Amino acid sequence: MIAFYLTLAALGAAGAALIRELAAAEARQRAALRPVRVQSTDRGNVRR
């Protein structure tokens, strides 16, 4: 009976690690798609 609970705990830990890894991969992918701001030195002198 103890082996069952240990197996259940191991599966839960593996599942949590998998979910964390998927979330980290998704965050990296989102960060790669985020546009990078270009800082211009003369932003106030834009002619319209």
Buried (B, 14 or more C-beta within 10 A) or exposed (E): EEEEEEEEEEEEEEEEEEEEEEEEEEEEEEEEEEEEEEEEEEEEEEEE
